[in-house]
Amino acid sequence: MKQQEINQFLKRFFLANDCELVEDQQGYMIVQLTIDLDKELMNRPFYWHYLEKTGGVPNPARLTLITDPNHAPKDLKGELIHFGSPRLHQLFACAKKLSGYIRLYENIPGQMSKHVALKPWLSMNVKISYQCDRKRDVFRSIGLQLINGQLVDNFHETVQKFNLSAKIPDYCFTLSPLIMPKSGMIRIENTIRQAVLQEDHQWAADARERWAKDLNLLEHFYEDAEEELIESLEMERLALKEQYEPKVNVSIINGGLFYLASEAM
């Protein structure tokens, strides 16, 4: 991850969480945290507990983040942010925690004279991990319209083309879903499961062949072993199983509800 990308991530993260960029200069930024983000990032539980008990005036912290020491003032005191730094990993984890679910509405320009119906879509972004002694991750974004059941792949890329906001626009109203979100999640999960089952799983067969070769070699090594080494043999068998056994894991990254007037084709 390049420093420019880190800088862009920081700006997007703090602005999305309603923080003020007090200074945003080349090489550094000073951020005024909100109360909620101070509680998430600054590890001051006793301070906030005391304020809540006494009714004191909250004073959220300011962060000075240096993304490029060559361009930041030499006397500036702050945290150096680079890929691998503890603070950046904390922000990644916080972004993942706070972005687990979202609700957005499509803005329809020029619709001031008539009301516009917004149809509900359930979106799920998932990671499919194919694991053996090697690993491959595939990311899928699927949208399900909660009225007619239409499924759209690459849904995240599709909705990025629309003008979306967190507040329902004037002269718009939402249609009630015929498919409840919980049922929609099950439909999407079943769609992913069927897609995985229909794939070519030669990778799993190849992994089992490598597993069998290593297992034969292991048992040949132990064939004249003393009885007290049998426990060690079983442990190594289990280790080979853990290493080679093919498995497919599906994990949900995040999801949300999108209310759209446009067709997500």
NUTI-478749 format. One record per residue (C-alpha): residue number from 1; residue in one letter; x, y, z. Coordinates in Angstrom, 2 decimals, always signed. Example, Ala and Ser with C-alpha at 12.3 -4.5 7.8 and 13.67 -1.06 7.14 Angstrom:
REM NUTI-478749
1/A/+12.30/-4.50/+7.80
2/S/+13.67/-1.06/+7.14
REM end
This chain:
REM NUTI-478749
1/M/+0.00/+0.00/+0.00
2/K/+1.60/+3.27/-1.14
3/Q/+1.74/+6.39/+1.03
4/Q/-0.59/+8.23/-1.36
5/E/-3.17/+5.45/-0.98
6/I/-2.76/+5.60/+2.80
7/N/-3.35/+9.35/+2.73
8/Q/-6.52/+8.89/+0.65
9/F/-7.76/+6.18/+3.01
10/L/-7.21/+8.43/+6.05
11/K/-9.17/+11.30/+4.51
12/R/-12.06/+9.09/+3.46
13/F/-12.16/+7.32/+6.82
14/F/-12.23/+10.46/+8.97
15/L/-14.63/+12.42/+6.75
16/A/-17.00/+9.44/+6.58
17/N/-17.04/+9.41/+10.39
18/D/-17.84/+13.17/+10.64
19/C/-14.39/+14.21/+11.85
20/E/-13.00/+17.66/+11.04
21/L/-9.72/+17.88/+9.14
22/V/-8.24/+20.82/+11.03
23/E/-5.19/+20.77/+8.75
24/D/-4.76/+18.75/+5.58
25/Q/-1.31/+19.43/+4.17
26/Q/+1.14/+17.53/+2.05
27/G/+2.83/+15.05/+4.35
28/Y/+0.54/+15.35/+7.37
29/M/-2.96/+16.00/+8.66
30/I/-4.48/+17.08/+11.97
31/V/-7.85/+15.50/+12.75
32/Q/-10.39/+16.52/+15.38
33/L/-12.03/+13.29/+16.51
34/T/-15.70/+12.96/+17.35
35/I/-16.74/+11.55/+20.72
36/D/-17.61/+8.18/+19.17
37/L/-14.32/+7.90/+17.32
38/D/-12.34/+8.99/+20.38
39/K/-13.94/+6.11/+22.27
40/E/-13.04/+3.72/+19.44
41/L/-9.43/+4.82/+18.95
42/M/-7.94/+6.50/+22.00
43/N/-8.41/+3.85/+24.72
44/R/-9.67/+6.27/+27.40
45/P/-12.51/+4.31/+29.07
46/F/-11.94/+5.82/+32.53
47/Y/-12.01/+9.36/+31.12
48/W/-15.33/+8.81/+29.40
49/H/-16.77/+6.92/+32.37
50/Y/-15.83/+9.85/+34.63
51/L/-17.44/+12.40/+32.27
52/E/-20.64/+10.38/+32.04
53/K/-20.81/+10.13/+35.83
54/T/-20.08/+13.81/+36.50
55/G/-21.75/+15.37/+33.47
56/G/-18.52/+17.07/+32.43
57/V/-17.86/+18.72/+29.08
58/P/-16.33/+16.18/+26.65
59/N/-13.05/+17.04/+24.98
60/P/-12.35/+14.55/+22.18
61/A/-8.71/+14.17/+21.21
62/R/-6.94/+15.54/+18.16
63/L/-4.69/+13.29/+16.11
64/T/-1.66/+14.52/+14.20
65/L/-0.80/+11.95/+11.55
66/I/+2.41/+12.22/+9.51
67/T/+2.23/+10.40/+6.18
68/D/+5.41/+11.82/+4.61
69/P/+8.18/+13.05/+6.97
70/N/+10.03/+14.64/+4.04
71/H/+7.20/+17.15/+3.49
72/A/+5.95/+17.59/+7.07
73/P/+7.43/+20.35/+9.29
74/K/+10.57/+19.13/+11.07
75/D/+9.29/+20.20/+14.51
76/L/+5.83/+18.66/+14.07
77/K/+4.98/+16.13/+16.76
78/G/+2.69/+13.36/+15.59
79/E/+2.32/+9.71/+14.68
80/L/+4.16/+8.39/+11.64
81/I/+1.67/+6.44/+9.53
82/H/+2.90/+3.80/+7.11
83/F/+1.77/+0.37/+5.99
84/G/+2.31/-1.90/+8.99
85/S/+2.13/+0.84/+11.62
86/P/-0.06/-0.02/+14.65
87/R/-2.29/+3.04/+14.21
88/L/-3.05/+2.21/+10.57
89/H/-3.94/-1.37/+11.49
90/Q/-6.20/+0.02/+14.22
91/L/-7.93/+2.26/+11.66
92/F/-8.37/-0.67/+9.26
93/A/-9.99/-2.71/+12.05
94/C/-12.18/+0.24/+13.06
95/A/-13.28/+0.79/+9.45
96/K/-14.22/-2.88/+9.16
97/K/-16.17/-2.74/+12.43
98/L/-18.05/+0.46/+11.56
99/S/-18.77/-0.48/+7.94
100/G/-20.37/-3.86/+8.55
101/Y/-23.77/-2.55/+7.45
102/I/-24.95/+0.47/+5.47
103/R/-28.25/+1.93/+4.26
104/L/-28.22/+4.26/+1.24
105/Y/-30.76/+5.90/-1.07
106/E/-30.45/+6.88/-4.71
107/N/-30.70/+10.58/-5.44
108/I/-32.86/+11.31/-8.49
109/P/-32.05/+14.75/-9.96
110/G/-34.85/+16.79/-11.49
111/Q/-37.69/+14.88/-9.77
112/M/-39.26/+17.85/-7.99
113/S/-42.78/+17.47/-9.36
114/K/-43.58/+13.80/-8.86
115/H/-42.90/+11.17/-6.26
116/V/-40.37/+8.43/-7.07
117/A/-40.51/+4.88/-5.75
118/L/-37.24/+3.42/-4.50
119/K/-36.93/-0.37/-4.62
120/P/-35.05/-2.18/-1.82
121/W/-31.92/-4.17/-2.66
122/L/-29.98/-6.33/-0.22
123/S/-26.24/-6.29/-0.88
124/M/-23.68/-8.77/+0.46
125/N/-19.93/-8.62/-0.15
126/V/-18.32/-11.98/+0.59
127/K/-14.90/-13.62/+0.50
128/I/-14.67/-17.21/-0.74
129/S/-11.45/-18.90/+0.42
130/Y/-10.24/-22.10/-1.25
131/Q/-7.81/-23.65/+1.23
132/C/-5.45/-26.61/+1.27
133/D/-1.64/-26.37/+1.45
134/R/-2.22/-23.39/-0.82
135/K/-4.86/-20.67/-0.60
136/R/-6.87/-18.63/-3.08
137/D/-9.39/-15.91/-2.20
138/V/-12.24/-14.82/-4.48
139/F/-14.39/-11.79/-3.69
140/R/-18.01/-11.53/-4.82
141/S/-20.56/-8.78/-4.44
142/I/-24.17/-9.88/-4.91
143/G/-27.32/-7.79/-4.86
144/L/-30.84/-9.16/-4.41
145/Q/-33.90/-7.07/-5.14
146/L/-36.26/-7.68/-2.24
147/I/-39.41/-7.37/-4.36
148/N/-38.95/-9.55/-7.44
149/G/-35.97/-11.64/-6.31
150/Q/-33.64/-10.48/-9.10
151/L/-29.99/-11.34/-8.42
152/V/-27.15/-9.16/-9.72
153/D/-23.46/-10.07/-9.56
154/N/-20.76/-7.39/-9.17
155/F/-23.36/-5.31/-7.34
156/H/-20.78/-3.10/-5.62
157/E/-19.42/-1.92/-8.97
158/T/-22.96/-1.29/-10.19
159/V/-24.10/+0.93/-7.31
160/Q/-20.92/+3.00/-7.50
161/K/-22.34/+4.48/-10.72
162/F/-25.34/+5.90/-8.84
163/N/-25.61/+9.09/-6.82
164/L/-26.29/+7.79/-3.30
165/S/-26.90/+9.45/+0.05
166/A/-27.54/+8.35/+3.63
167/K/-30.79/+10.38/+3.72
168/I/-33.86/+9.61/+1.67
169/P/-34.26/+12.35/-0.98
170/D/-37.26/+14.65/-1.11
171/Y/-40.21/+13.43/-3.17
172/C/-39.04/+9.81/-2.86
173/F/-40.56/+6.93/-0.95
174/T/-39.42/+3.37/-0.32
175/L/-41.33/+0.28/-1.36
176/S/-41.84/-2.37/+1.30
177/P/-39.90/-5.58/+0.63
178/L/-41.75/-8.77/-0.22
179/I/-38.62/-10.75/+0.67
180/M/-37.40/-10.10/+4.20
181/P/-33.66/-9.35/+4.53
182/K/-33.05/-12.50/+6.59
183/S/-34.62/-14.64/+3.84
184/G/-32.65/-12.63/+1.28
185/M/-29.40/-13.50/+3.01
186/I/-30.30/-17.18/+2.85
187/R/-31.02/-16.87/-0.90
188/I/-27.66/-15.24/-1.52
189/E/-25.86/-17.85/+0.60
190/N/-27.57/-20.64/-1.36
191/T/-26.60/-18.96/-4.65
192/I/-22.95/-18.86/-3.59
193/R/-23.07/-22.45/-2.35
194/Q/-24.50/-23.72/-5.65
195/A/-21.91/-21.75/-7.63
196/V/-19.07/-23.26/-5.59
197/L/-20.46/-26.80/-5.99
198/Q/-20.61/-26.42/-9.78
199/E/-16.99/-25.27/-10.09
200/D/-14.08/-27.44/-11.23
201/H/-12.40/-28.68/-8.05
202/Q/-9.28/-30.17/-9.60
203/W/-7.33/-28.10/-7.05
204/A/-8.82/-30.26/-4.27
205/A/-7.96/-33.51/-6.07
206/D/-4.39/-32.30/-6.58
207/A/-4.14/-31.41/-2.88
208/R/-5.33/-34.87/-1.89
209/E/-2.65/-36.43/-4.14
210/R/+0.06/-34.37/-2.46
211/W/-1.43/-35.30/+0.91
212/A/-1.34/-39.03/+0.06
213/K/+2.31/-38.85/-1.07
214/D/+3.42/-37.11/+2.12
215/L/+1.34/-39.50/+4.24
216/N/+2.94/-42.53/+2.56
217/L/+6.37/-41.06/+3.15
218/L/+5.53/-40.37/+6.80
219/E/+4.22/-43.90/+7.43
220/H/+7.25/-45.40/+5.69
221/F/+9.47/-43.42/+8.05
222/Y/+7.60/-44.75/+11.10
223/E/+7.05/-48.36/+9.94
224/D/+9.82/-49.76/+12.16
225/A/+9.34/-47.24/+14.95
226/E/+9.01/-48.16/+18.60
227/E/+5.54/-48.28/+20.14
228/E/+6.17/-45.13/+22.17
229/L/+6.46/-43.16/+18.89
230/I/+2.93/-44.06/+17.78
231/E/+1.54/-40.95/+19.47
232/S/+4.04/-38.81/+17.56
233/L/+2.92/-40.48/+14.31
234/E/-0.72/-39.64/+15.02
235/M/+0.16/-36.02/+15.72
236/E/+2.02/-35.76/+12.41
237/R/-0.92/-37.36/+10.58
238/L/-3.22/-34.72/+12.05
239/A/-0.76/-32.00/+11.03
240/L/-0.80/-33.26/+7.43
241/K/-4.59/-33.32/+7.46
242/E/-4.68/-29.74/+8.71
243/Q/-2.21/-28.71/+6.02
244/Y/-3.66/-30.50/+2.99
245/E/-7.39/-31.17/+3.57
246/P/-9.33/-29.13/+0.97
247/K/-11.97/-26.80/+2.33
248/V/-13.97/-23.83/+1.14
249/N/-14.77/-21.08/+3.62
250/V/-17.24/-18.28/+2.88
251/S/-17.14/-15.17/+5.08
252/I/-19.29/-12.04/+4.90
253/I/-17.23/-8.85/+4.64
254/N/-20.11/-6.40/+4.87
255/G/-23.57/-5.71/+3.50
256/G/-26.38/-3.23/+3.36
257/L/-29.70/-2.07/+2.03
258/F/-29.81/+0.11/-1.09
259/Y/-33.00/+1.83/-2.18
260/L/-32.77/+2.41/-5.93
261/A/-35.00/+3.90/-8.58
262/S/-32.68/+2.71/-11.36
263/E/-32.44/-0.87/-12.49
264/A/-29.22/-2.51/-11.22
265/M/-28.36/-4.43/-14.41
REM end
